[in-house]
């Protein structure tokens, strides 16, 4: 007994109270997740019909959506409804022209261009020649007199126009309330707001363009760009799209770094992340938009951005895409953003005419990310290459900067740092690998793919416990390793050992940021760079002998922004991808479940930035065995239950069929086909 008392007296003091730390982390994450959800769902209050004329009103915009969907109804390409919709768009454009007739400081022109032609393109890795005939486009040109007068006085050519684009045709089997009736209505109301008496005019000309054939893979936009006399007058564009009516309009593609910078300046609630473009660029999402016909990165010559509502893809391109499905406030947010962006775009184009048509500037990309939609930060890729190298450099220097090398020698200090980095890397692998394996096994054994499609809670309940378990496994037992390190003098005290774990997480995150930047996944690289910087700050703040309340509070406060930003990106991405997977189907039966598992694992890693995992492992040190069993049982139990008791589809999340009708051009050895037979037509699967 005396020996036991002597051993306890010589043991290092506990670094923290595990239960207290656990409850603190639980409350912290509950608050962070609640705030993230609040910001994601927040929209401005819709303004009524009698709102001031110069401001955007959702109620006025919704009247157009109601007319297109309930009065006109179906208006797909080659149907009578599309002709009726074209006439409606012309009526509205002429009404705006008449409204502006009383203003002497602006001229308004209305054009209707019918286009025919063909474009060779690829869609979902299929090479097609998209042939079209007699598709209409409606344009409203707003030209401020002050801009023309300023250009004339300066003796320079008229400044280039900004094009704002959406499409008024609907997809097969859909009246297109969100896609793209909502954006058509937003543009009409923004144009009305700009032309209202005494409203501030943009700094340059604006072409509001409504294309009458986007769903058959953008032929109307292609024809307009190729033949309209207005096309050469353009200097930039904003394309508006929708993948659902539940909101969250994000910038998900851009051409030319300055375009995102202008959007970030003008939009009241800028949302978006380069992560979306990283994924969209590798063509794993089967979707397209008119953006491709204008963008200098594709078929066009212009810089511009693609902005879309991204939530509720379950209703996308189906009979479910109704007016009632559009969440109140989403059009108000989009309209206020667009109204501000029209001013910021045209101001930039007026102040930097040499940049607008500059090929080098158009080729420059930017990294962008919103901070909980309060504001958007941007930096160009050329700067990002250097910025993303800083976190790994800082993490590599932590043993010297924090004195570990001086106290323990370079070899031992860096050995501990690399060991901690290895555990973080293993956490990442297991966090995505374990849920992906469970998903693949469930689908393969049951023969039912994506059973969670109509029941998203099933995906979260199946994959998140397994992902958390995988992330924690390499760190469980951290309290034992900590005591051993102190006893063997590999760490002066427990606080220093825990700081080394955070430093290892910083090193892993920084190295992955450099790697992803090198392969042009610069948006994803930012997430890892941000996590790495947080982990380095944690190592500096938490290197003391004891974990005091003040020290823990400082760390948690430092983590609010990076953890919230990482969580926001992944939460949105997980939901969108799960909805899109159900629409696009799968190459093999296990692919959808594997992808969902990987995404949930990425969510766990983003929510912890890697560095919080040792804290979580320490906090559950007394219950790690039962916790491991509970997490694994939860994932397996839900996987089994869903496989035997649930069906992947429902009335609110129906099964999709995609039909492609393709005319294959005869081989060179065969007789030359007739011109009409040399065309290939693709089904209306564009975004």
C-alpha positions in Angstrom: 0.0 0.0 0.0 2.9 2.4 0.8 4.4 1.5 -2.6 1.1 2.3 -4.3 1.0 5.7 -2.5 4.6 6.4 -3.6 3.8 5.5 -7.2 0.7 7.7 -7.3 2.7 10.6 -5.8 5.4 10.2 -8.5 2.9 9.9 -11.4 2.4 13.0 -13.5 -0.7 15.0 -12.7 -3.7 14.6 -14.8 -3.7 17.0 -17.7 -7.4 17.5 -17.6 -10.6 16.1 -16.1 -11.8 13.8 -18.9 -15.5 14.0 -18.1 -15.4 17.8 -17.8 -13.5 18.1 -21.1 -16.0 15.7 -22.7 -19.1 17.7 -21.6 -17.4 21.0 -22.6 -16.7 19.6 -26.1 -20.2 18.3 -26.4 -21.8 21.6 -25.5 -19.3 23.5 -27.8 -20.2 21.4 -30.8 -23.9 21.6 -30.1 -23.7 25.4 -30.2 -21.4 25.5 -33.3 -23.7 23.1 -35.2 -26.8 25.0 -34.2 -25.3 28.3 -35.3 -24.0 26.8 -38.6 -27.5 25.4 -39.4 -29.1 28.8 -38.5 -26.8 30.7 -40.9 -27.3 28.1 -43.6 -31.1 28.4 -43.4 -31.3 32.1 -42.8 -32.9 34.2 -45.5 -34.1 37.8 -45.5 -37.8 38.5 -45.0 -39.7 38.5 -48.3 -40.8 42.0 -49.2 -44.4 42.5 -50.2 -45.9 43.7 -53.5 -46.1 47.3 -52.3 -42.5 47.5 -51.3 -40.7 50.7 -52.6 -40.2 50.6 -56.3 -36.4 50.8 -56.3 -35.9 47.7 -54.0 -36.3 44.0 -54.9 -39.6 42.4 -53.9 -40.0 38.7 -53.7 -43.8 39.0 -53.9 -43.5 40.8 -57.2 -41.0 38.2 -58.5 -43.2 35.3 -57.4 -46.0 36.5 -59.6 -43.9 35.7 -62.6 -43.1 32.2 -61.3 -46.8 31.6 -60.7 -47.7 32.7 -64.2 -45.0 30.6 -65.9 -45.8 27.4 -63.9 -49.6 27.6 -63.1 -51.0 29.7 -66.0 -48.7 28.5 -68.8 -47.7 25.1 -67.3 -45.4 22.9 -69.2 -43.1 24.9 -71.5 -40.4 22.5 -72.8 -38.6 22.9 -76.0 -40.8 21.9 -79.0 -44.0 22.3 -77.1 -46.7 24.9 -77.6 -46.2 26.0 -74.0 -42.7 27.3 -74.8 -44.1 29.7 -77.5 -46.6 31.0 -75.0 -43.8 31.5 -72.5 -41.8 33.4 -75.1 -44.7 35.7 -75.7 -45.0 36.3 -71.9 -41.3 37.1 -71.7 -41.7 39.6 -74.6 -44.7 41.2 -72.9 -42.8 41.6 -69.6 -39.7 43.0 -71.4 -41.8 45.6 -73.4 -43.6 46.6 -70.1 -40.2 47.3 -68.6 -39.2 49.3 -71.7 -42.5 51.3 -71.4 -41.9 51.9 -67.7 -38.5 53.4 -68.4 -39.8 55.7 -71.2 -40.2 58.5 -68.7 -36.5 58.5 -67.8 -34.1 60.6 -69.8 -31.0 59.0 -68.4 -31.4 55.5 -69.8 -32.3 53.8 -73.1 -34.0 50.4 -73.1 -34.1 48.0 -76.1 -36.0 44.8 -76.4 -34.9 42.0 -78.8 -36.2 38.6 -79.8 -33.7 36.5 -81.6 -34.5 33.1 -83.2 -31.5 30.9 -83.6 -30.6 27.8 -85.5 -27.3 25.9 -85.7 -25.3 23.1 -84.3 -22.5 22.7 -81.7 -20.1 19.7 -81.2 -19.8 19.1 -77.5 -19.5 16.4 -74.9 -22.0 15.7 -72.1 -21.5 13.0 -69.5 -18.5 11.8 -71.5 -20.6 11.3 -74.7 -19.5 13.3 -77.8 -22.6 14.7 -79.5 -23.5 17.2 -82.2 -26.3 19.2 -80.7 -28.4 20.5 -83.6 -31.2 23.0 -83.0 -33.6 25.1 -85.1 -35.9 28.0 -84.4 -35.1 28.5 -80.7 -36.0 32.0 -79.3 -34.0 34.2 -77.0 -35.4 37.4 -75.4 -33.1 40.3 -74.4 -33.6 43.5 -72.5 -30.8 46.0 -73.0 -30.4 48.7 -70.4 -27.9 51.4 -71.5 -27.3 54.3 -69.0 -26.9 57.6 -70.8 -24.2 58.7 -68.3 -22.0 55.8 -69.3 -22.2 56.6 -73.0 -21.6 60.3 -72.4 -18.5 59.6 -70.3 -17.1 57.3 -73.0 -17.8 59.9 -75.7 -16.0 62.7 -73.7 -13.0 60.4 -73.1 -12.9 59.5 -76.8 -13.0 55.8 -76.1 -15.2 53.0 -77.5 -18.5 52.3 -75.6 -17.9 50.3 -72.5 -18.7 46.6 -72.6 -22.0 45.3 -71.3 -22.7 42.8 -68.5 -24.9 39.9 -69.5 -27.3 38.5 -66.8 -28.6 35.1 -68.1 -31.3 32.6 -67.2 -33.5 30.2 -69.2 -37.3 30.1 -69.4 -37.7 26.7 -70.9 -38.5 23.8 -68.4 -37.3 20.3 -68.2 -39.3 17.3 -69.4 -42.0 16.4 -66.9 -41.5 19.6 -65.0 -43.1 23.1 -65.0 -39.7 24.4 -63.8 -40.7 26.6 -60.8 -37.2 26.7 -59.4 -35.3 25.6 -62.5 -35.3 28.1 -63.9 -38.5 30.0 -63.4 -37.3 31.4 -60.1 -34.2 32.9 -61.6 -36.2 34.2 -64.6 -38.5 36.0 -62.2 -35.5 37.3 -60.2 -34.0 38.9 -63.3 -37.4 40.5 -64.3 -37.7 42.0 -60.8 -34.1 43.2 -60.7 -34.5 44.9 -64.1 -37.7 46.5 -62.9 -35.9 47.8 -59.7 -33.1 49.3 -61.8 -35.5 51.1 -64.1 -37.9 52.4 -61.4 -38.1 56.2 -61.2 -35.1 57.7 -59.3 -33.4 54.2 -59.0 -29.7 54.2 -59.2 -28.5 53.0 -62.6 -25.6 50.6 -63.2 -22.2 52.1 -64.2 -22.4 50.5 -67.6 -24.8 48.7 -70.0 -26.6 45.5 -68.9 -28.1 42.9 -71.2 -30.8 40.8 -69.4 -30.9 37.6 -71.5 -33.6 34.9 -71.2 -32.7 31.9 -73.3 -35.5 29.7 -74.7 -33.7 26.4 -74.8 -31.2 25.4 -72.0 -32.5 22.0 -71.0 -31.4 20.3 -74.3 -27.8 21.2 -73.3 -27.8 24.9 -74.0 -28.4 25.2 -77.7 -30.3 28.5 -77.5 -27.4 30.2 -75.6 -24.9 28.8 -78.2 -27.0 30.2 -81.0 -27.3 33.6 -79.4 -23.6 33.9 -78.7 -22.8 32.8 -82.3 -25.2 35.1 -84.1 -26.7 38.0 -82.0 -25.3 41.5 -82.7 -25.4 42.0 -78.9 -22.8 39.2 -78.3 -19.7 41.2 -79.3 -20.8 44.1 -77.0 -20.5 41.9 -73.9 -17.6 42.0 -71.4 -18.7 39.7 -68.7 -21.7 37.6 -67.6 -23.6 36.2 -64.6 -25.5 33.0 -65.2 -28.3 32.1 -62.9 -29.4 28.5 -62.3 -31.2 26.3 -59.9 -30.9 22.6 -58.7 -33.8 22.9 -56.2 -36.2 25.4 -54.6 -34.8 25.3 -51.0 -32.3 28.0 -51.5 -28.6 28.6 -50.7 -27.6 30.4 -53.9 -23.8 29.8 -54.2 -21.2 30.8 -56.7 -20.1 27.3 -58.0 -18.1 28.2 -61.1 -16.2 31.2 -62.3 -14.0 32.3 -65.2 -11.7 35.2 -64.3 -10.6 36.0 -60.8 -12.1 39.5 -60.7 -15.7 38.2 -61.3 -15.8 36.5 -57.9 -14.2 39.5 -56.3 -17.0 41.7 -57.8 -19.7 39.3 -56.6 -18.2 39.3 -53.1 -18.3 43.1 -53.1 -21.8 43.6 -54.4 -23.9 40.6 -53.0 -25.5 41.2 -49.7 -25.2 37.6 -48.6 -22.4 36.1 -50.7 -22.2 32.3 -50.5 -20.0 29.9 -52.2 -16.7 27.9 -52.0 -14.1 27.0 -54.5 -14.6 23.4 -53.3 -17.8 23.2 -55.4 -15.9 24.2 -58.6 -13.1 21.8 -57.8 -15.7 19.0 -57.9 -17.7 20.3 -60.8 -14.6 20.6 -62.9 -13.8 16.9 -62.8 -17.2 16.1 -64.2 -18.5 13.7 -61.5 -21.8 15.7 -61.3 -23.9 15.1 -64.4 -25.1 18.6 -65.0 -24.5 21.6 -67.2 -25.7 25.2 -67.8 -25.6 28.1 -70.2 -22.4 29.2 -68.4 -20.4 26.9 -70.6 -21.5 28.8 -73.8 -20.3 32.1 -72.5 -17.2 31.1 -70.5 -13.8 31.6 -71.9 -12.9 28.3 -70.2 -15.3 26.4 -72.4 -17.1 27.5 -75.7 -17.2 31.3 -75.1 -14.8 34.1 -74.7 -16.0 35.9 -71.6 -15.2 36.1 -67.9 -18.2 35.3 -65.6 -19.7 33.3 -62.8 -22.4 30.6 -62.4 -24.7 31.1 -59.4 -27.3 28.5 -58.5 -29.8 27.4 -55.8 -28.4 24.1 -54.7 -30.6 22.5 -52.1 -33.6 20.2 -52.7 -32.4 18.4 -55.8 -35.0 15.8 -55.1 -37.5 18.0 -56.9 -35.0 18.9 -59.7 -36.3 18.1 -63.2 -39.5 16.5 -62.0 -43.1 17.1 -61.3 -42.2 18.0 -57.8 -40.6 21.3 -58.9 -43.6 23.5 -58.0 -44.1 27.0 -56.7 -45.1 25.6 -53.3 -41.7 24.0 -53.0 -39.8 27.3 -53.2 -38.8 28.3 -49.7 -39.9 31.8 -48.7 -37.0 34.3 -48.7 -34.8 32.5 -51.2 -35.9 34.7 -54.1 -35.4 37.8 -51.8 -31.9 36.7 -51.0 -31.1 36.0 -54.7 -32.6 39.3 -55.9 -30.8 41.4 -53.4 -27.5 39.7 -54.2 -28.0 40.1 -57.9 -29.1 43.8 -57.7 -25.9 44.6 -55.7 -23.7 42.5 -58.1 -25.0 44.3 -61.2 -23.7 47.5 -59.7 -20.4 46.0 -58.5 -19.7 44.2 -61.8 -20.4 47.3 -64.0 -18.4 49.5 -61.7 -15.4 47.2 -62.0 -15.8 47.0 -65.8 -16.0 50.8 -66.1 -12.9 51.3 -63.9 -10.8 48.5 -65.4 -11.7 48.3 -69.2 -8.3 46.9 -69.9 -8.9 43.9 -67.7 -12.4 43.0 -69.0 -11.2 41.7 -72.4 -7.7 40.6 -71.3 -7.1 36.9 -72.0 -4.5 36.6 -69.2 -6.9 38.1 -66.6 -9.7 35.9 -67.9 -7.5 32.8 -67.3 -6.6 33.8 -63.8 -8.7 31.9 -61.2 -9.4 32.8 -57.6 -10.0 30.9 -54.4 -13.1 32.0 -52.6 -15.1 31.1 -49.5 -17.8 32.7 -47.5 -17.5 33.2 -43.8 -21.0 31.9 -42.7 -22.4 34.1 -45.5 -21.5 37.3 -43.6 -18.9 38.1 -46.2 -16.7 36.4 -48.7 -12.9 36.2 -48.7 -11.0 35.8 -52.0 -7.4 35.5 -53.1 -6.0 34.6 -56.5 -4.5 31.2 -57.3 -1.0 32.7 -57.8 -1.1 33.9 -54.2 -2.8 30.7 -53.0 0.2 28.6 -54.1 2.3 30.6 -51.6 -0.3 30.9 -48.9 -1.0 27.2 -48.9 2.7 26.4 -48.3 2.8 28.5 -45.2 0.9 26.1 -42.8 3.2 23.1 -43.5 6.2 25.4 -43.0 4.9 26.6 -39.7 4.0 23.1 -38.5 7.5 21.9 -39.5 9.0 24.6 -37.3 6.9 24.0 -34.2 9.5 21.8 -32.4 12.0 24.7 -32.7 9.5 27.5 -32.1 8.0 25.9 -29.0 11.2 24.7 -27.6 10.7 20.9 -27.9 13.9 20.4 -29.9 16.0 22.4 -27.3 14.6 20.3 -24.4 14.6 16.9 -26.0 16.8 17.0 -29.0 15.9 17.4 -32.6 15.5 13.6 -33.3 13.1 13.0 -30.4 11.1 16.1 -31.0 10.6 15.5 -34.6 10.0 11.8 -34.0 7.0 12.7 -31.8 5.8 15.2 -34.3 5.9 12.7 -37.2 4.3 10.0 -35.1 1.4 12.4 -34.3 1.2 13.3 -38.0 0.9 9.6 -38.8 -1.9 9.2 -36.4 -3.8 12.1 -37.9 -3.3 10.7 -41.4 -4.5 7.3 -40.3 -7.6 9.0 -38.7 -8.4 10.6 -42.1 -8.1 7.2 -43.8 -10.2 5.4 -41.3 -12.8 8.2 -41.1 -13.6 7.8 -44.8 -12.7 4.2 -45.2 -14.8 2.6 -42.4 -18.1 4.1 -43.3 -17.4 3.6 -47.0 -16.7 -0.1 -46.3 -19.9 -0.5 -44.3 -21.9 1.2 -47.1 -20.3 -1.0 -49.8 -21.0 -4.1 -47.8 -24.6 -3.2 -47.0 -25.3 -2.5 -50.7 -23.5 -5.6 -52.0 -25.2 -7.9 -49.5 -28.7 -6.5 -49.7 -28.6 -5.8 -53.4 -30.2 -2.4 -52.8 -28.2 0.7 -53.6 -28.6 4.0 -51.8 -31.4 2.9 -49.5 -31.0 6.2 -47.8 -32.1 8.3 -50.8 -35.6 9.0 -49.5 -34.5 8.8 -45.9 -31.4 11.0 -45.4 -31.4 10.3 -41.7 -30.5 6.7 -42.5 -27.3 7.8 -44.2 -26.3 10.0 -41.3 -27.2 7.3 -38.7 -25.2 4.7 -40.7 -22.1 6.6 -41.7 -21.5 9.2 -39.0 -21.0 6.9 -36.1 -18.6 4.7 -38.1 -16.8 7.8 -39.4 -16.4 9.1 -35.8 -15.1 5.8 -34.7 -12.6 5.6 -37.5 -11.4 9.1 -36.8 -10.9 8.3 -33.1 -9.3 4.9 -33.3 -5.7 6.0 -33.8 -6.1 8.5 -30.9 -7.7 6.2 -28.3 -5.3 5.6 -25.5 -3.8 9.1 -25.8 -3.9 9.4 -22.0 -1.7 6.3 -21.6 0.8 7.4 -24.2 0.9 10.8 -22.6 1.8 9.3 -19.2 4.4 7.1 -20.8 6.0 10.0 -22.7 6.3 12.0 -19.5 7.6 9.1 -17.6 10.3 8.4 -20.2 11.1 12.2 -20.5 10.0 12.4 -24.1 7.8 15.2 -22.9 8.4 17.6 -19.9 4.7 17.3 -18.9 1.4 16.2 -20.3 0.5 19.6 -21.7 3.6 19.4 -23.9 2.8 16.0 -25.2 -0.7 17.0 -26.1 0.7 20.0 -27.9 2.9 17.7 -29.9 -0.3 15.8 -31.0 -1.8 19.1 -32.3 1.4 19.9 -34.0 1.3 16.5 -35.8 -2.3 17.3 -37.0 -1.0 20.7 -38.3 1.8 18.9 -40.2 -0.6 16.5 -41.9 -3.1 19.2 -42.8 -0.4 21.5 -44.1 1.2 18.7 -46.2 -2.2 17.8 -47.7 -2.9 21.4 -48.5 0.4 21.6 -50.5 -0.5 18.4 -52.3 -4.0 19.4 -53.3 -2.8 22.8 -54.4 -0.2 21.1 -56.7 -3.0 19.2 -58.4 -5.2 22.3 -58.7 -7.7 21.3 -56.0 -7.1 24.7 -54.5 -10.5 25.0 -52.8 -10.1 21.7 -51.0 -6.5 22.7 -50.2 -7.8 25.8 -48.4 -9.9 23.6 -46.0 -6.7 21.7 -45.0 -4.6 24.8 -44.8 -7.1 26.4 -42.5 -7.3 23.3 -40.3 -3.5 23.2 -40.2 -3.2 26.8 -39.0 -5.8 26.1 -36.2 -3.8 23.1 -35.1 -0.6 25.1 -34.9 -2.5 27.7 -32.8 -3.7 24.9 -30.5 -0.2 23.6 -30.1 0.9 27.1 -29.0 -2.0 27.8 -26.7 -2.2 24.4 -25.1 1.4 23.7 -24.4 1.1 24.4 -20.7 1.3 21.9 -17.8 -2.4 22.0 -17.0 -5.5 22.5 -19.1 -7.0 25.5 -17.5 -10.5 26.8 -18.3 -9.0 30.0 -19.7 -6.6 28.0 -22.0 -9.4 25.7 -23.2 -11.6 28.7 -23.8 -9.0 30.4 -25.9 -8.6 27.3 -28.0 -12.3 26.8 -28.5 -12.7 30.5 -29.4 -9.9 30.3 -31.9 -11.6 27.3 -33.5 -15.1 28.8 -34.0 -14.4 30.3 -37.4 -12.3 27.5 -39.0 -14.5 24.7 -37.6 -17.7 26.5 -38.6 -16.4 27.2 -42.1 -15.2 23.7 -42.6 -18.4 22.2 -41.3 -20.5 24.5 -43.5 -18.7 23.5 -46.6 -19.0 19.8 -45.9 -22.6 19.8 -44.6 -23.8 21.5 -47.7 -21.7 19.4 -50.0 -22.8 16.1 -48.3 -26.5 17.0 -48.7 -26.1 18.2 -52.3 -24.1 15.1 -53.4 -26.5 12.7 -51.7 -29.4 14.3 -53.6 -27.5 14.3 -56.9 -26.3 10.7 -56.5 -29.9 9.6 -56.3 -30.7 11.4 -59.5 -27.6 10.3 -61.5 -27.6 6.7 -60.5 -24.5 4.6 -60.2 -21.9 2.8 -62.2 -22.0 -0.2 -59.8 -24.3 -1.0 -57.0 -21.9 0.1 -54.3 -20.7 3.4 -55.7 -23.4 5.6 -54.2 -23.0 4.2 -50.7 -19.2 4.4 -50.9 -19.4 8.1 -51.9 -21.9 8.9 -49.1 -19.6 7.2 -46.6 -16.6 9.1 -47.8 -18.4 12.4 -47.6 -19.6 11.7 -44.0 -16.1 10.8 -43.0 -14.9 14.1 -44.6 -17.5 15.9 -42.5 -16.1 14.5 -39.3 -12.6 15.5 -40.2 -13.7 19.0 -41.2 -15.7 19.4 -38.0 -12.7 18.6 -35.9 -9.9 20.0 -38.1 -8.0 16.9 -37.1 -6.5 18.6 -34.1 -9.6 18.3 -31.9 -9.6 14.5 -32.2 -6.9 14.0 -29.5 -9.0 16.1 -27.1 -12.1 14.0 -27.9 -10.1 10.8 -27.4 -8.8 12.1 -24.0 -12.3 13.1 -22.9 -13.6 9.6 -23.5 -10.6 7.8 -22.0 -12.8 6.2 -19.2 -15.5 4.9 -21.6 -13.5 4.2 -24.8 -14.3 0.5 -25.0 -18.1 0.8 -24.5 -18.1 3.9 -26.8 -16.3 1.9 -29.5 -18.9 -0.9 -29.3 -21.8 1.6 -29.3 -20.6 3.5 -32.4 -20.0 0.3 -34.3 -23.2 -1.2 -33.3 -25.2 1.9 -34.2 -23.8 2.0 -37.7 -24.2 -1.7 -38.4 -27.7 -1.8 -36.7 -29.0 1.0 -38.9 -27.4 -0.5 -42.0 -29.2 -3.8 -41.3 -32.5 -2.2 -40.4 -32.6 0.0 -43.5 -31.7 -2.9 -45.8 -34.6 -5.0 -44.6 -37.3 -2.5 -43.6 -36.9 0.5 -46.0 -37.3 1.2 -49.7 -34.9 3.7 -51.3 -37.7 5.7 -53.1 -40.9 7.3 -52.0 -43.6 9.7 -53.3 -41.5 12.7 -52.3 -38.2 11.2 -53.5 -39.1 9.2 -56.7 -36.9 7.1 -58.8 -35.4 8.7 -61.9 -34.9 7.4 -65.4 -32.5 9.1 -67.8 -33.1 8.6 -71.5 -30.5 9.4 -74.1 -31.5 9.2 -77.8 -28.3 9.4 -80.0 -27.9 9.2 -83.7 -24.5 7.8 -84.4 -22.7 9.3 -87.4 -21.8 6.6 -90.0 -18.2 5.5 -90.2 -15.8 7.0 -92.7 -16.1 3.8 -94.9 -19.8 4.1 -95.1 -21.6 6.4 -97.6 -21.9 10.0 -96.4 -25.1 10.6 -94.4 -27.6 13.2 -95.2 -27.0 16.5 -93.2 -30.1 16.0 -91.1 -29.0 12.5 -90.1 -25.5 13.6 -89.1 -26.8 15.1 -85.9 -26.9 13.7 -82.4 -29.5 14.8 -79.9 -29.2 14.3 -76.2 -32.0 14.1 -73.7 -32.8 17.1 -71.5 -30.4 16.4 -68.6 -28.7 19.7 -68.4 -28.8 21.7 -65.2 
